[in-house]
Structures are given as C-alpha cells and as structure tokens.
Amino acid sequence: MNIYKHELKMKIGSVIGWSIAVFAIIFIFMAMFSAIAEDAELLNETLASMPEQLLQAFGMTGIDMATVLGFFGFAFTFCQICIAIQAANYGFSLVSVEETDMTADFLLPKPVSRSRILTSKLLAALTALTITNVVVWVSSFLAISMFRDGRPYDSQALILLLAGVLLFQLVFLTVGVVVSLFMKRVRNVTPYTMALVFGAYILNAFGGMLGEDTIELITPFKHFDPNYVLGNAGYDVPLVLISVVLVLVSIVGSYRLYTRRNIQTAM
C-alpha cells in the first residue's frame, strides 16, 4: 500500500480549494491597487493620523500604499492567514484522522513501521502545501505584473518574502501534528486549527500594541512579517531561526510520540 499516494489523493480537493482562495485574495487586492495608488498620498496621510497601536494591530505600520510592494505586503497578510489555516488543518488531522475514522485497524497491521507511516504522511502534506505554495508564487508575480501600472518594484524583496512561505507553512503543519499527538483524541480539527492560527495572529497583531514584544517572538506571523521582509529586503534572522527550531523540535517530538502512542482502534 502506497501511503504517500493515498494521503496525497485525499488532499487534492483541499489543495484545489485553498489554491483558488489564495489566488483570489492576491488578484482581488492587487486589482484595487491602481485605484488606491491614485489617492495614495491622501490614504498615507490618513494612516499617519491613526493611532500607532491600531496600525500595529492590522499590520499597517511603516507601509507606503503608493508603492507596489507596500500595498502587496498589506494584502499578503490575508494570504498568510489562509496558508496557515491549511497547514494547521493538515497538521492536526495528519494522524488523528486514523483514530477519528477508525481506520487504524486497517493501517497499523500492515508490514510497515510507524516511522515510515508518519514520514509518508508528512511528505504527502508537504507536497500538498508545496502545490499551494507554487500557486502563491505564480499568482503574486502575475497579479503584480498585471496591475502595477508600470510602477517599479524590488523583485528580490518579493522573492525573499515568497521564499519564506514554505517554512511558515511548516511551522503550522508540524506544531499541529505534535499538539494533536499530545491529545487523547481529536474529534474535530477545526476548533484547534482556528485556535492555533488566530491565536498566533492575535499575538502578532496585539503583542506590539500592548508593549509585550516578547510575546510576539513565538508567532510565525512576526517571524515572516511581510512589511519587514519587503521593507528591508531581508529577514529578521533571529526570528526566522526560532521558526526553524520550532519545526525541528516539533518533528522530533512527533516521531517520538507517534511511535510510542497507544492508538485507539475500533477493536
């Protein structure tokens, strides 16, 4: 039995749905850029008059809506939320679905180790996320090319932002897996997915507003802040390393927990 192919096949519908969603978000926002850029000076003045804390909450600090990447960075935040929900959903359901659907009786007796099962499932999830990632890349460059109205932009900064998407996805995927393995049974992944994603987003949005900068350090939305990456044409390396460590720890923890887990079956 090819576990990888089976898992990937089960995710095809989801991949198509999320790919359409991120494609639509990027194109809808960038289609508005031309009209907004014409009155960008007034918009920038309006933003400058708003409370700094409010701008921090919505990720609108230090952006120039008249520039292609300034506007794209604002729009990309909403794309990140979709990407995070998809990844976290895959993470929480990766192994818990066997217990929820009572299919562990069929899978576990097969002559294959639990490590190999988890590896196949992770690779299938990673492949699915990569497909969505490719759609993000294509949509971003295509939408900017179509709607920038000849305005210049730093393509290297955009590439850096998009290059961070995979690690951003991996954080939510692997954390979802390890958290689900700490739980006895996950009957419905949606509440846990939403709690993880929007909890991380709220920490990023309101941590700085409340003056609690330390809180922001644990959220990937801070590690891959579009405004920072595009504005500085680079990453905040210490924060990105936190994401790397989080992924590695979650992967190691997932293997240890899954290989020792007393998986509930229908028998």
C-alpha positions in Angstrom: 0.0 0.0 0.0 1.4 3.4 -1.0 0.6 5.6 2.0 2.0 8.7 0.4 -0.1 8.4 -2.8 -3.2 7.7 -0.7 -2.7 10.6 1.6 -2.0 13.0 -1.3 -5.0 11.8 -3.2 -7.2 12.5 -0.1 -5.9 16.1 0.0 -6.3 17.0 -3.7 -9.8 18.6 -3.2 -8.5 20.6 -0.3 -5.4 21.8 -2.2 -7.6 23.0 -5.1 -9.9 24.9 -2.8 -7.0 26.6 -0.9 -5.2 27.4 -4.1 -8.2 29.1 -5.5 -8.6 31.0 -2.3 -5.1 32.4 -2.2 -5.2 33.1 -6.0 -8.5 35.1 -5.5 -7.1 37.1 -2.5 -4.0 38.2 -4.3 -5.8 39.1 -7.5 -8.7 40.9 -5.8 -6.4 43.0 -3.7 -3.9 43.8 -6.5 -6.7 44.7 -8.9 -7.6 47.5 -6.4 -4.0 48.8 -6.4 -4.3 51.1 -9.4 -7.3 53.0 -8.0 -5.9 53.2 -4.5 -2.5 54.3 -5.7 -4.0 57.4 -7.3 -5.1 58.6 -3.9 -2.3 57.1 -2.0 -1.0 60.3 -0.7 -4.3 61.0 1.0 -4.5 57.5 2.2 -1.0 57.6 3.7 -1.9 60.9 5.5 -5.0 59.2 6.9 -2.9 56.2 8.1 -0.4 58.6 9.6 -3.1 60.3 11.7 -4.4 57.0 13.1 -3.1 55.6 16.5 0.1 53.7 16.2 -1.3 50.9 18.2 -4.2 50.4 15.8 -1.9 50.3 12.8 0.2 47.7 14.6 -2.8 45.6 15.2 -3.6 45.4 11.5 0.0 45.2 10.3 -0.1 48.6 8.6 2.9 50.3 10.2 5.7 51.6 8.0 4.0 50.9 4.7 3.5 53.1 1.7 0.3 52.3 -0.1 1.5 54.1 -3.2 4.2 51.5 -3.8 3.6 48.1 -5.4 5.3 46.1 -2.6 3.8 48.4 0.1 0.3 47.5 -1.0 1.2 43.9 -1.7 2.6 43.5 1.8 -0.7 44.6 3.3 -2.6 42.2 1.0 -0.2 39.3 1.7 -1.1 39.2 5.4 -4.6 37.9 4.5 -2.9 35.3 2.2 -0.8 34.2 5.1 -3.8 33.5 7.2 -5.2 31.2 4.5 -1.9 29.4 4.2 -1.6 29.0 7.9 -5.1 27.5 8.2 -4.4 25.0 5.5 -1.1 23.9 7.1 -2.5 23.7 10.6 -5.5 21.7 9.4 -3.3 19.2 7.7 -1.2 19.0 10.9 -4.0 18.3 13.3 -5.6 15.8 11.0 -2.4 14.0 9.9 -2.5 11.2 12.5 -5.7 11.9 14.4 -7.8 11.0 11.4 -6.9 7.4 11.8 -8.5 7.3 15.3 -11.4 9.5 14.4 -12.4 7.5 11.3 -11.4 4.2 13.0 -9.1 3.3 10.1 -6.1 2.5 12.4 -7.2 -1.2 12.4 -6.5 -1.3 8.6 -3.3 0.7 8.6 -1.3 -0.4 11.6 -1.3 -4.2 11.0 0.4 -3.6 7.6 4.1 -4.6 7.4 5.4 -1.0 7.7 6.8 0.8 10.7 5.1 3.7 12.4 8.1 5.9 11.5 7.6 5.2 7.8 3.8 5.8 8.1 4.4 9.2 9.7 7.1 10.0 7.1 4.8 9.2 4.2 2.0 11.3 5.8 4.3 14.3 6.3 5.7 14.1 2.8 2.1 14.0 1.4 1.1 17.0 3.4 4.3 18.8 2.4 3.6 18.1 -1.3 0.1 19.4 -0.9 1.4 22.6 0.7 4.0 23.0 -1.9 1.4 22.9 -4.6 -0.4 25.8 -2.9 2.9 27.5 -2.4 3.5 27.4 -6.2 0.1 28.9 -6.8 1.1 31.7 -4.4 4.3 32.4 -6.3 2.6 32.4 -9.7 -0.3 34.5 -8.5 1.9 37.1 -6.9 4.1 37.7 -9.9 1.2 37.5 -12.3 -1.0 39.9 -10.3 1.8 42.4 -9.8 2.7 42.3 -13.5 -0.9 42.9 -14.5 -1.8 45.6 -12.0 1.3 47.6 -11.2 0.7 50.1 -14.0 4.4 50.3 -14.9 5.4 51.2 -11.3 8.8 49.7 -10.4 9.3 47.2 -7.5 12.1 45.3 -6.0 11.7 41.7 -7.3 14.4 40.4 -5.0 12.5 41.6 -1.9 9.4 39.9 -3.3 11.3 36.6 -3.9 12.6 36.7 -0.3 9.0 37.1 1.0 7.7 34.2 -1.1 10.7 32.0 -0.2 9.7 32.2 3.4 6.2 30.7 2.8 7.4 27.1 2.9 9.0 27.5 6.4 5.9 29.5 7.5 3.7 26.6 6.4 6.0 24.0 8.1 5.6 25.7 11.5 1.9 25.4 11.5 2.0 21.9 10.0 4.5 20.4 12.5 3.1 22.2 15.5 -0.4 20.9 14.6 1.0 17.3 14.4 2.8 17.4 17.7 -0.1 19.1 19.6 -2.6 16.5 18.2 -0.3 13.7 19.5 -0.4 15.2 23.0 -4.1 14.9 23.0 -6.1 11.7 23.6 -8.3 12.1 20.6 -9.0 15.0 18.2 -12.6 14.5 17.1 -12.8 17.8 15.1 -9.7 19.5 13.9 -11.4 22.9 13.0 -11.5 24.4 16.5 -7.9 23.5 17.1 -6.8 24.8 13.7 -8.6 28.1 14.3 -7.3 28.5 17.8 -3.7 27.9 16.7 -3.8 30.2 13.6 -5.8 33.1 15.0 -4.1 32.8 18.4 -0.8 33.3 16.6 -2.2 36.1 14.5 -3.6 37.9 17.6 -0.3 37.6 19.4 1.4 39.3 16.5 -1.3 41.9 16.0 -1.7 42.9 19.6 1.6 42.0 21.2 3.3 45.1 20.0 0.2 47.2 20.7 0.3 46.2 24.3 4.0 46.7 24.5 4.7 43.0 25.1 7.3 42.5 22.4 8.4 39.1 23.9 5.0 37.6 23.2 5.4 38.4 19.5 8.6 36.2 19.3 6.6 33.0 19.4 4.4 33.6 16.4 5.4 32.9 12.8 3.4 35.9 11.7 6.0 38.0 13.4 8.9 35.9 12.0 7.7 36.5 8.5 6.2 39.9 8.7 5.6 41.0 5.1 6.2 44.6 5.9 9.6 43.9 7.5 10.8 41.5 4.8 9.7 43.8 1.9 10.9 47.0 3.6 14.3 45.6 4.5 14.7 43.2 1.6 15.8 40.6 4.1 14.7 38.5 7.1 14.9 39.2 10.8 17.3 36.2 11.1 17.0 35.6 14.8 13.2 35.3 14.5 13.4 33.0 11.5 15.8 30.8 13.4 13.1 30.5 16.1 10.8 29.1 13.4 13.5 26.7 12.3 14.0 25.4 15.8 10.2 25.1 16.4 9.9 23.0 13.2 12.8 20.7 14.2 11.6 20.2 17.8 8.0 19.6 16.6 9.2 17.0 14.1 11.4 15.1 16.6 8.6 15.3 19.2 6.1 14.0 16.6 8.1 10.9 15.8 8.8 10.1 19.5 5.2 10.5 20.4 3.7 8.6 17.4 6.0 5.6 17.7 5.0 5.2 21.4 1.4 6.2 21.1 -1.3 3.8 22.2 -3.6 4.3 19.2 -7.2 3.7 19.8 -8.8 1.3 17.3 -12.3 0.0 16.6 -11.5 -3.4 18.1 
